[in-house]
Amino acid sequence: MQNRTPRIPQQPAPNHRAEFDAGLTAELAAVVTAARRRALRDGDRQIDTAHLLHSLIESDPEVRTAFDGGPQLAKVLGYLVQRSIGYGLRWQGTVEDSGALPVVEGAGALPVADAGAEGWSPSAASAMVGAYRRARSLGRERAGGVDLLVALTADRRCRAVEVLERAGVDAALVEDRIVEASSQG
């Protein structure tokens, strides 16, 4: 069967098996695939943190519980949809690099081997590495959506956090809710 997942130019076709083996849950691997498709549809050369946030919110119920109810989520999705149709936040054709997270070399068998990986903004690549490291620090072999959301919110200068702020969401509060829930569970 032919893989019908669109590819970002000059990026190899996604290998879903490799993503699963790379330390991601099946759900997070699906988020990565959706973010890749979204970037391609948006005409972006790279997956950025806003693509990841959009896919996370759409597909991961656990991620949605980290927000303060439906109206807040609706507003965040509104900004993300505006961006995907070319209205509102204008980042198309630009590379996201907040510089807030260090470039990570040799992150192991992640779908993003290092923060300079082709097809990924430096901030998105660092967030993926951060998600994996968070999962490992909590004794899990695979990173999930909540791990990625924590990594996204930790980078206060990334596009995902800019979307959250414009929607009136305090990224630090979202991160705190997740960390607190993790320590209780």
Residue pairs with C-beta under 8 A, 6 or more apart in sequence:
3 13
3 14
5 13
5 14
5 33
5 36
5 37
6 36
6 37
6 40
6 41
7 13
7 14
7 36
7 40
8 36
8 39
8 40
8 44
8 45
8 46
8 47
8 119
9 45
10 118
10 119
11 36
11 118
11 119
14 32
14 33
14 36
16 29
16 33
18 109
18 111
19 29
19 32
19 33
19 111
20 26
20 29
21 109
22 108
22 109
22 110
22 111
23 108
23 109
23 110
23 132
23 135
23 136
23 141
23 142
23 143
24 32
24 110
24 111
24 132
24 142
24 143
24 144
25 142
25 143
25 144
25 145
27 59
27 60
27 144
27 145
28 131
28 142
28 143
28 144
28 145
28 147
28 148
29 111
30 59
31 52
31 55
31 56
31 59
31 60
31 145
31 148
32 47
32 52
32 55
32 111
32 128
34 55
34 58
34 59
35 47
35 51
35 52
35 54
35 55
35 124
36 47
36 51
36 119
38 47
38 51
38 54
38 55
38 84
39 45
39 46
39 47
39 48
39 51
41 84
42 51
42 83
42 84
42 86
42 92
43 92
43 93
44 51
44 91
44 92
44 93
45 93
45 95
45 119
46 95
46 96
46 119
46 120
46 121
46 124
47 119
47 120
47 121
47 124
48 91
48 96
48 121
48 123
48 124
48 158
48 159
49 96
49 121
49 123
49 124
49 127
49 152
49 155
49 158
49 159
49 160
49 161
50 80
50 83
50 89
50 91
50 96
50 159
50 160
50 162
50 163
51 124
52 124
52 127
52 148
52 152
52 160
53 76
53 80
53 149
53 152
53 160
53 163
53 164
54 77
54 80
54 84
56 63
56 145
56 148
56 149
56 152
57 63
57 64
57 73
57 76
57 77
57 80
58 77
59 145
60 144
60 145
60 146
62 144
62 145
62 146
63 145
63 146
63 149
64 73
66 146
66 149
66 174
66 177
66 178
66 181
67 73
67 76
67 169
67 174
68 169
68 173
72 167
72 168
72 169
75 167
75 168
75 169
76 163
76 164
76 167
76 169
78 167
79 88
79 89
79 163
79 166
79 167
80 163
82 88
82 89
83 89
83 91
83 163
86 92
89 159
89 162
89 163
89 166
91 159
95 121
95 122
96 121
96 122
96 123
96 124
96 158
96 159
97 121
97 122
97 123
98 122
98 123
98 155
98 156
98 157
98 158
98 159
99 157
100 123
100 155
100 156
100 157
100 158
101 115
101 122
101 123
101 126
101 127
101 130
101 154
101 155
102 115
102 126
103 114
103 115
103 116
103 122
103 126
104 114
104 115
104 125
104 126
104 129
105 114
105 115
106 113
106 114
107 113
107 114
107 129
107 132
108 132
110 128
110 129
110 132
111 128
112 120
112 124
112 125
112 128
112 129
114 125
114 129
115 122
115 125
115 126
115 129
116 122
116 125
117 125
120 128
123 155
123 158
123 159
124 158
126 151
126 155
127 148
127 151
127 152
127 155
127 158
127 160
128 143
128 148
128 151
129 151
130 147
130 150
130 151
130 154
130 155
131 143
131 144
131 147
131 148
131 150
131 151
132 143
132 147
134 143
134 147
134 150
134 151
135 141
135 142
135 143
135 144
135 147
138 147
138 182
146 178
146 182
149 174
149 175
149 178
150 175
150 178
150 179
152 158
152 160
152 161
153 160
153 161
153 164
153 171
153 172
153 174
153 175
153 178
154 175
155 161
156 171
156 172
161 171
164 170
164 171
164 174
165 171
